[in-house]
Amino acid sequence: MGAPAAAPDPKAVEIARKMMQAMGGEAAWKQARYLRFDFIVKVRGQPRIERAHLWDKQTGRYRLEEKSSNDSPGVVLSNLRDKQGTVYVSGKKLEGPEAVASLKGAYRNVRMDIDWLALPWRWLEPGVHLKYAGEKSLNDQVFDVVEVTVDQPGAAATLYKAYVSRQSHLLEHCSVDAETSLWDWQYITVSGIQLASDHVNTEKKSSISMGVVKVLDKVDEAFWTDPAHRLSMLK
């Protein structure tokens, strides 16, 4: 048997609850149904990664589209709860080991991209571990620093060092794993909850945009079954 899980850090949990309350409240987050967002990485202003997401939070259904050079994206239709799904490239369904490898990579990307959209909402979920790391002053503000370790099945856990403002109670800056440079987080309010909209890392001359973030009540069922039903069609 493995070692028992460490008890939750009460200070970190207190910070998490205040943060989620400032972002609209846990009840509003749980009620949100469909999330539509992008993951667009730019380095020195040049696009490096472009992915489009549609997530059914209530059932785990997921659609991921990754931009390709021929404008026919790789499409993954899956379910996060059972990690099963179908991968299409240029409209052709992948089979065998190639499909298994592609689905595994897509699942890893989805987990990462969701963190950049909604990490503050995930702090109290199973598989997320919190440790209060003290306070730090940045730009004449005092921040509570919390180490947020997110388990990644089949891969090394991801460590975020989150800086939560004592004024706004929001995660305003964050470093990832062994890196020390900080990503500055910006937010948008959609359907009563705050979600990340943009991230900027001045030191790395990089940015991550979540595109036009939407919380939807209804979605055409074809988005979960038809690889040709592009997310650009979702209004």
Secondary structure, 3 states (H helix, E strand, C coil): CCCCCCCCCHHHHHHHHHHHHHCCCHHHHHHCCEEEEEEEEEECCEEEEEEEEEEECCCCEEEEEECCCCCCCEEEEEECCCCEEEEEECCEECCHHHHHHHHHHHHHHHHHHHHHHHHHHHCCCCCEEEEEEEEEEECCEEEEEEEEEEEECCEEEEEEEEEEECCCCCEEEEEECCCCCCEEEEEEEECCEEEEEEEEECCCCEEEECCCCEEECCCCHHHHCCCCCCHHHCC
